[in-house]
Amino acid sequence: MAMPVIPARITVHLGSPKTNARNITVAFIDYIKNVACSEVYPTWPENALRANIYVIISFALNRVYTEFYRAQGYPFDITSSTSYDQAFVEGRDIFANISRLVEEQFNDYIVRRGQIQPMHSSYCNGTTAKCAGLSQWGSYSLATQGYTPYRILQYYYGSDIDLVFNAPVANVRPSYPGRLLRRGSIGEEVRTLQRMLRRVAQSFPAIPLTSVNTGLFDGTTQAAVQGFQRVFGLTVDGIVGYETWNRLLSIYNAVKRLSELDSEGISATEARELYGINLRQGDRGQDVRVIQYYLDFISLFLPGLERVSADGIFGQDTDRAVRAFQRTYGLTPDGIVGRETWNTLQAVYGQLYASLSASAARPFYPGYALSSGDTGEKVRLLQTWLNALSRQAPSLPALTPDGVYGPATQQAVAAFQQYAQVPVSGSVGPLTWNALAGRELLRAQNESGQG
């Protein structure tokens, strides 16, 4: 869950959640106008109208941001049933004064201080129905007494609320990564997975705790996924696909009470992204180097794709390579590495790697990260390289190539990362693998030349 945005469009189910009713998709601003005209009277004082519009916007955004219905498998964002959500009447007339106010406010919403998710601003009419949130008729009364919109909101929701103004409008993507997450996966979406797992595990002790939001799907993350799947009756395979992700998101929302007035909330620190989600020309850093590594490898097989230097600078050469890759694989050639381009890069890399012979594939990153607890030939190869390099660099410890990624291997990897000036994590992603493989290739060539 990243920082909230205003969705360009919203899908409304014209009935209660389980009824066989139509879904319609409308512009978010038009949805807010429709609901406001259906929920309050245009003759009310402007301050009451403004307060109610803030409430209507925040309620809808909370449903979208938490994927409240979509995480349960429904193909819509919100319903038109006032028993569950707020009134929406397809095709209704829109009052001019309410339309004007919505156009001024549609990208403003309420948050609880210290939280970033749009507040679940529950409300009712205050006469035939009463609730813990705003009273619509009560807001009318307060406005006639001279209360400002913000004071009206504070009256009902407390003094610890803030208003977010001029939030950006964007197409909202589902949180599901669009690819399977499994042992060896890395990136921001793995961090999100770990964050959700750790919070759910606090409420369900049978689920083991995972690593602290490292962004690497390691053995502890796999165990936590399996524990979650076991507790909630899913296939226990340790792989996070669409079903596991959405069930986890739904339970996470529930334990944090994100759709309740007394929500535990999500802080800005929790939502802060460490790994690039949308990278473009002008960006710099390790995430850019990973993209360049993949592009450079793929260019060996695609004549129309220029080779790229993995310097961590998203310059014109990288931009051209990204656009060429996007054109080749039917993606929008915008030069931006977002989720779809990133997933395609990884998939193409994996396919090309798998097509190589075993001997040719040895110098290249296998397409998944290695970390403590892993076993197998890739670990043994890694240990062999580290062991050979230790004979040239006394600061690097020697290893016994046994194919088990234990504490000694983790320590040796960390020492190499410091030596090679790549991020020190003790695990092996594409940058560490490439740095180590390059040194091993150079060492072997030197030994061959000496012979």
C-alpha positions as CSV (number, residue, x, y, z in Angstrom):
1,M,0.0,0.0,0.0
2,A,1.7,3.2,-1.2
3,M,0.6,6.8,-0.7
4,P,-3.1,7.3,-1.6
5,V,-4.1,9.0,-4.9
6,I,-7.5,10.0,-6.2
7,P,-8.7,7.4,-8.7
8,A,-9.6,8.7,-12.1
9,R,-12.6,6.3,-12.2
10,I,-14.5,4.1,-9.7
11,T,-16.6,1.0,-10.3
12,V,-20.0,0.9,-8.5
13,H,-22.1,-2.1,-7.9
14,L,-25.8,-1.1,-8.2
15,G,-27.0,-3.0,-5.2
16,S,-25.8,-4.7,-2.0
17,P,-22.6,-6.7,-2.4
18,K,-24.0,-10.2,-3.0
19,T,-26.9,-9.2,-5.2
20,N,-26.9,-9.9,-8.9
21,A,-26.8,-6.3,-9.9
22,R,-24.9,-4.4,-12.7
23,N,-21.5,-2.8,-12.2
24,I,-20.9,0.6,-13.8
25,T,-17.6,2.5,-14.0
26,V,-17.8,6.3,-13.8
27,A,-15.4,9.2,-13.3
28,F,-14.6,9.6,-9.6
29,I,-15.7,13.2,-9.6
30,D,-19.0,12.3,-11.1
31,Y,-19.5,9.6,-8.5
32,I,-19.0,12.1,-5.7
33,K,-21.4,14.6,-7.3
34,N,-24.0,11.8,-7.6
35,V,-23.6,10.6,-4.0
36,A,-23.6,14.2,-2.6
37,C,-26.9,15.0,-4.5
38,S,-28.4,11.7,-3.2
39,E,-27.3,12.1,0.4
40,V,-27.8,15.8,1.3
41,Y,-30.1,18.7,0.3
42,P,-28.7,21.4,-2.0
43,T,-30.5,24.1,0.2
44,W,-28.3,23.4,3.2
45,P,-25.7,26.0,4.3
46,E,-22.5,25.7,2.2
47,N,-20.4,24.8,5.2
48,A,-22.6,21.8,5.9
49,L,-22.5,20.8,2.2
50,R,-18.7,21.1,2.2
51,A,-18.3,19.0,5.4
52,N,-20.5,16.3,4.0
53,I,-18.6,16.3,0.7
54,Y,-15.3,15.7,2.6
55,V,-17.0,12.8,4.4
56,I,-18.3,11.3,1.1
57,I,-15.0,11.5,-0.6
58,S,-13.0,10.0,2.3
59,F,-15.5,7.1,2.7
60,A,-15.2,6.3,-1.0
61,L,-11.4,6.6,-1.0
62,N,-11.1,4.3,2.0
63,R,-13.0,1.6,0.0
64,V,-10.7,2.1,-3.0
65,Y,-7.4,2.4,-1.0
66,T,-8.0,-0.7,1.1
67,E,-9.4,-2.7,-1.8
68,F,-12.2,-3.5,0.6
69,Y,-14.4,-5.4,-2.0
70,R,-11.7,-6.3,-4.5
71,A,-9.7,-8.1,-1.8
72,Q,-12.8,-10.3,-1.2
73,G,-13.0,-11.2,-4.9
74,Y,-15.7,-8.7,-6.0
75,P,-15.1,-6.9,-9.3
76,F,-16.1,-3.5,-8.0
77,D,-14.9,-0.8,-5.6
78,I,-18.1,0.2,-3.8
79,T,-21.8,-0.5,-3.7
80,S,-24.8,1.8,-4.0
81,S,-26.4,0.2,-0.9
82,T,-26.6,2.6,2.1
83,S,-26.6,-0.5,4.3
84,Y,-23.0,-1.0,3.3
85,D,-21.8,2.2,1.6
86,Q,-23.4,5.4,0.4
87,A,-26.3,6.2,-2.0
88,F,-25.7,6.4,-5.7
89,V,-28.5,6.7,-8.2
90,E,-27.6,6.0,-11.8
91,G,-28.7,8.8,-14.1
92,R,-29.9,11.2,-11.4
93,D,-29.9,15.0,-11.8
94,I,-27.0,16.9,-10.4
95,F,-27.6,20.2,-8.5
96,A,-25.5,23.1,-9.8
97,N,-24.2,24.3,-6.4
98,I,-23.2,20.8,-5.3
99,S,-21.5,20.2,-8.6
100,R,-19.4,23.4,-8.1
101,L,-18.4,22.4,-4.6
102,V,-17.4,18.9,-5.6
103,E,-15.3,20.3,-8.4
104,E,-13.4,22.4,-5.8
105,Q,-13.1,19.6,-3.3
106,F,-13.0,16.2,-5.1
107,N,-9.3,15.7,-4.5
108,D,-9.4,16.6,-0.8
109,Y,-10.0,14.1,2.0
110,I,-9.8,13.4,5.7
111,V,-7.1,11.5,7.5
112,R,-6.5,10.7,11.1
113,R,-3.3,12.6,12.2
114,G,-0.2,10.4,11.8
115,Q,-2.0,8.1,9.4
116,I,-1.9,8.2,5.6
117,Q,-5.0,6.1,4.6
118,P,-8.2,8.1,3.8
119,M,-10.3,7.9,7.0
120,H,-13.3,5.6,7.0
121,S,-15.6,8.5,7.6
122,S,-18.8,6.7,8.6
123,Y,-22.0,8.8,8.7
124,C,-25.8,8.6,9.0
125,N,-28.7,11.0,8.8
126,G,-28.9,11.5,12.5
127,T,-32.6,11.1,12.7
128,T,-33.9,7.7,11.6
129,A,-30.4,6.3,11.9
130,K,-27.6,7.1,14.3
131,C,-24.0,6.1,14.3
132,A,-20.6,6.8,15.7
133,G,-19.7,9.2,12.9
134,L,-21.1,12.3,11.4
135,S,-24.8,13.2,11.7
136,Q,-26.0,14.7,8.4
137,W,-28.8,16.7,10.1
138,G,-26.4,17.5,12.9
139,S,-24.0,19.0,10.5
140,Y,-26.8,21.2,9.1
141,S,-27.5,22.4,12.7
142,L,-23.8,23.2,13.4
143,A,-23.4,25.1,10.1
144,T,-26.4,27.3,11.0
145,Q,-24.5,28.1,14.2
146,G,-21.5,29.3,12.2
147,Y,-19.3,26.2,12.4
148,T,-16.7,25.9,9.6
149,P,-16.5,22.6,7.6
150,Y,-13.3,21.6,9.5
151,R,-14.9,22.4,12.9
152,I,-18.0,20.3,11.9
153,L,-15.7,17.4,11.1
154,Q,-13.8,17.8,14.3
155,Y,-17.0,17.9,16.3
156,Y,-17.9,14.3,15.0
157,Y,-14.5,12.7,14.4
158,G,-12.3,14.4,17.1
159,S,-9.6,17.0,17.1
160,D,-6.9,14.7,15.7
161,I,-8.0,14.8,12.1
162,D,-6.3,16.6,9.2
163,L,-7.4,17.4,5.6
164,V,-5.3,16.4,2.7
165,F,-5.6,19.0,-0.2
166,N,-5.0,18.6,-3.9
167,A,-4.1,14.9,-3.9
168,P,-2.9,13.7,-7.3
169,V,-5.3,12.0,-9.7
170,A,-4.1,8.7,-11.2
171,N,-5.2,5.3,-12.4
172,V,-5.2,3.2,-9.3
173,R,-3.5,-0.2,-9.8
174,P,-4.4,-3.2,-7.7
175,S,-1.8,-4.0,-5.0
176,Y,-1.4,-7.6,-6.3
177,P,2.0,-7.7,-8.1
178,G,0.7,-9.4,-11.2
179,R,3.3,-12.2,-10.8
180,L,3.9,-15.0,-8.4
181,L,6.0,-14.1,-5.4
182,R,8.1,-17.0,-4.1
183,R,11.4,-17.8,-2.4
184,G,14.1,-15.7,-4.1
185,S,11.8,-12.9,-5.2
186,I,12.9,-9.4,-4.4
187,G,11.5,-5.9,-4.5
188,E,9.0,-3.4,-3.0
189,E,6.1,-5.8,-3.3
190,V,7.9,-8.4,-1.2
191,R,8.3,-5.7,1.5
192,T,4.6,-5.0,1.4
193,L,4.0,-8.8,1.7
194,Q,6.3,-9.0,4.7
195,R,4.7,-6.0,6.4
196,M,1.2,-7.5,6.0
197,L,2.4,-10.9,7.2
198,R,4.1,-9.5,10.3
199,R,1.0,-7.5,11.4
200,V,-1.4,-10.5,10.8
201,A,1.0,-12.8,12.7
202,Q,0.6,-10.5,15.8
203,S,-3.1,-11.4,15.8
204,F,-2.6,-15.0,14.8
205,P,0.3,-16.5,16.7
206,A,0.2,-19.7,14.7
207,I,1.8,-17.8,11.8
208,P,5.6,-17.4,12.3
209,L,7.1,-14.0,12.0
210,T,8.9,-13.2,8.8
211,S,12.0,-11.1,8.2
212,V,11.7,-7.4,9.0
213,N,10.6,-6.0,5.7
214,T,13.8,-6.7,3.8
215,G,12.3,-6.9,0.4
216,L,13.8,-10.4,-0.1
217,F,11.5,-13.4,-0.1
218,D,13.7,-15.6,2.1
219,G,13.2,-18.8,4.2
220,T,11.4,-17.0,7.0
221,T,9.1,-15.3,4.6
222,Q,8.3,-18.6,3.0
223,A,7.5,-20.1,6.4
224,A,5.3,-17.2,7.3
225,V,3.4,-17.5,4.0
226,Q,2.9,-21.3,4.6
227,G,1.7,-20.6,8.1
228,F,-0.8,-18.0,6.8
229,Q,-2.0,-20.4,4.1
230,R,-2.4,-23.2,6.7
231,V,-4.4,-21.0,9.2
232,F,-6.8,-19.7,6.5
233,G,-7.4,-22.9,4.6
234,L,-5.4,-22.1,1.4
235,T,-3.1,-24.4,-0.5
236,V,0.1,-24.6,1.5
237,D,2.8,-24.1,-1.1
238,G,4.6,-21.0,0.2
239,I,3.9,-19.2,-3.1
240,V,1.9,-15.9,-3.1
241,G,-0.5,-15.8,-6.0
242,Y,-3.7,-13.9,-6.5
243,E,-5.7,-15.8,-4.0
244,T,-3.2,-15.8,-1.2
245,W,-2.4,-12.1,-1.7
246,N,-6.0,-11.0,-1.7
247,R,-6.8,-13.1,1.4
248,L,-3.8,-11.7,3.2
249,L,-4.8,-8.1,2.2
250,S,-8.4,-8.7,3.5
251,I,-7.2,-10.1,6.8
252,Y,-4.6,-7.3,7.1
253,N,-7.4,-4.7,6.6
254,A,-9.5,-6.4,9.3
255,V,-6.8,-6.7,12.0
256,K,-5.7,-3.1,11.5
257,R,-9.4,-2.0,11.3
258,L,-8.7,0.1,8.3
259,S,-12.4,0.3,7.5
260,E,-13.4,1.4,11.0
261,L,-13.4,4.8,12.7
262,D,-11.0,3.5,15.4
263,S,-8.5,2.3,12.8
264,E,-5.0,1.4,13.8
265,G,-4.0,3.1,10.6
266,I,-1.0,3.1,8.3
267,S,1.8,5.5,9.0
268,A,3.9,7.3,6.3
269,T,6.9,5.3,7.5
270,E,5.1,2.0,6.9
271,A,4.1,3.2,3.3
272,R,7.5,4.5,2.5
273,E,9.0,2.7,-0.6
274,L,12.6,1.6,-0.6
275,Y,12.6,0.0,-4.0
276,G,11.8,1.9,-7.2
277,I,8.3,1.2,-8.5
278,N,8.3,3.6,-11.4
279,L,11.8,4.4,-12.7
280,R,12.5,6.8,-15.5
281,Q,15.2,8.9,-17.1
282,G,17.0,11.0,-14.5
283,D,16.7,8.4,-11.7
284,R,19.8,6.9,-10.1
285,G,20.7,4.1,-7.8
286,Q,20.8,0.4,-7.3
287,D,17.4,-0.3,-8.7
288,V,18.5,1.4,-12.0
289,R,21.5,-0.9,-12.0
290,V,19.3,-4.0,-11.7
291,I,17.2,-2.8,-14.7
292,Q,20.4,-2.1,-16.7
293,Y,21.7,-5.6,-15.8
294,Y,18.6,-7.3,-17.2
295,L,18.5,-5.1,-20.3
296,D,22.2,-5.7,-21.0
297,F,21.7,-9.5,-20.7
298,I,18.6,-9.4,-22.9
299,S,20.5,-7.3,-25.5
300,L,22.7,-10.4,-26.2
301,F,19.7,-12.1,-27.7
302,L,17.9,-9.1,-29.3
303,P,19.8,-7.4,-32.2
304,G,17.6,-4.3,-32.0
305,L,18.4,-3.7,-28.3
306,E,21.6,-1.7,-27.6
307,R,23.9,-2.9,-24.8
308,V,23.6,-0.9,-21.6
309,S,26.3,-0.1,-19.0
310,A,25.1,-0.9,-15.4
311,D,26.3,2.4,-14.0
312,G,23.1,3.2,-12.0
313,I,22.3,6.3,-14.0
314,F,19.0,6.2,-16.0
315,G,20.3,8.3,-18.9
316,Q,19.5,8.5,-22.6
317,D,21.1,5.1,-23.4
318,T,19.0,3.4,-20.7
319,D,15.9,5.2,-21.8
320,R,16.4,4.1,-25.5
321,A,16.9,0.5,-24.4
322,V,13.8,0.5,-22.2
323,R,11.7,1.9,-25.0
324,A,13.1,-0.6,-27.5
325,F,12.4,-3.4,-25.1
326,Q,8.8,-2.2,-24.5
327,R,8.2,-2.0,-28.3
328,T,9.6,-5.5,-28.8
329,Y,7.2,-6.9,-26.2
330,G,4.1,-5.0,-27.0
331,L,4.3,-2.6,-24.0
332,T,3.6,1.2,-24.1
333,P,7.0,2.6,-25.2
334,D,7.1,5.4,-22.6
335,G,10.5,4.7,-21.2
336,I,9.1,4.2,-17.7
337,V,9.9,1.0,-15.9
338,G,6.7,0.4,-13.9
339,R,5.1,-2.9,-12.8
340,E,4.2,-4.3,-16.3
341,T,7.7,-3.5,-17.8
342,W,9.5,-4.8,-14.6
343,N,7.5,-8.0,-14.7
344,T,8.1,-8.5,-18.4
345,L,11.9,-7.8,-17.9
346,Q,12.1,-10.5,-15.3
347,A,10.0,-13.0,-17.3
348,V,12.1,-12.5,-20.5
349,Y,15.3,-12.8,-18.5
350,G,14.1,-16.0,-16.9
351,Q,13.1,-17.5,-20.3
352,L,16.4,-16.6,-22.0
353,Y,18.4,-17.8,-19.0
354,A,16.5,-21.2,-19.1
355,S,17.2,-21.5,-22.8
356,L,21.0,-21.4,-22.4
357,S,23.0,-24.5,-21.9
358,A,24.2,-25.3,-18.4
359,S,27.8,-24.3,-19.2
360,A,26.9,-21.1,-20.9
361,A,24.5,-20.1,-18.1
362,R,27.1,-20.3,-15.3
363,P,28.2,-16.7,-15.3
364,F,24.7,-15.2,-15.2
365,Y,22.3,-14.5,-12.4
366,P,19.8,-17.4,-12.1
367,G,16.8,-15.0,-11.8
368,Y,16.2,-15.4,-8.1
369,A,18.0,-14.2,-5.0
370,L,20.0,-16.6,-2.8
371,S,19.9,-16.2,1.0
372,S,20.4,-18.0,4.3
373,G,18.8,-21.4,4.3
374,D,19.1,-22.0,0.6
375,T,20.7,-25.1,-0.8
376,G,21.8,-26.5,-4.1
377,E,24.2,-26.2,-7.0
378,K,23.8,-22.4,-7.3
379,V,24.8,-22.0,-3.7
380,R,27.8,-24.4,-4.3
381,L,28.8,-22.4,-7.4
382,L,28.6,-19.2,-5.3
383,Q,30.7,-20.7,-2.6
384,T,33.3,-21.9,-5.1
385,W,33.6,-18.4,-6.6
386,L,34.0,-16.8,-3.1
387,N,36.5,-19.4,-2.1
388,A,38.6,-18.8,-5.2
389,L,38.5,-15.0,-4.7
390,S,39.5,-15.4,-1.1
391,R,42.9,-16.6,-2.3
392,Q,43.5,-13.3,-4.0
393,A,41.9,-11.0,-1.4
394,P,43.0,-11.9,2.1
395,S,40.1,-9.8,3.6
396,L,37.6,-12.4,2.3
397,P,37.1,-15.6,4.3
398,A,37.5,-19.0,2.7
399,L,34.6,-21.4,2.4
400,T,33.9,-25.1,2.0
401,P,31.7,-25.4,-1.1
402,D,29.0,-27.7,0.5
403,G,25.9,-26.2,-1.3
404,V,24.4,-24.9,2.0
405,Y,23.9,-21.2,2.5
406,G,24.7,-21.1,6.2
407,P,26.2,-18.4,8.5
408,A,29.7,-18.8,7.1
409,T,28.4,-18.2,3.5
410,Q,26.3,-15.2,4.7
411,Q,29.4,-13.7,6.4
412,A,31.5,-14.3,3.3
413,V,28.9,-12.7,1.0
414,A,28.7,-9.7,3.3
415,A,32.5,-9.4,3.2
416,F,32.5,-9.6,-0.6
417,Q,29.8,-7.0,-0.8
418,Q,31.8,-4.6,1.3
419,Y,34.9,-5.4,-0.8
420,A,33.0,-4.9,-4.1
421,Q,31.1,-1.8,-2.9
422,V,27.6,-3.1,-3.5
423,P,24.8,-2.9,-0.8
424,V,25.8,-5.1,2.1
425,S,22.9,-7.5,2.9
426,G,24.4,-11.0,3.2
427,S,22.2,-12.2,0.4
428,V,22.8,-12.4,-3.3
429,G,20.7,-10.5,-5.8
430,P,21.6,-9.7,-9.4
431,L,24.1,-6.9,-8.5
432,T,26.1,-9.1,-6.1
433,W,26.0,-12.1,-8.4
434,N,27.1,-10.0,-11.4
435,A,30.0,-8.4,-9.4
436,L,31.2,-11.8,-8.2
437,A,30.7,-13.6,-11.5
438,G,32.6,-10.8,-13.3
439,R,35.6,-11.2,-10.9
440,E,35.5,-15.0,-11.2
441,L,35.5,-14.8,-15.0
442,L,38.4,-12.4,-14.9
443,R,40.3,-14.6,-12.5
444,A,39.8,-17.7,-14.7
445,Q,40.9,-15.8,-17.8
446,N,44.1,-14.6,-16.0
447,E,44.9,-18.2,-14.8
448,S,44.3,-19.5,-18.4
449,G,46.6,-16.8,-19.8
450,Q,49.3,-17.7,-17.3
451,G,49.1,-21.3,-18.3
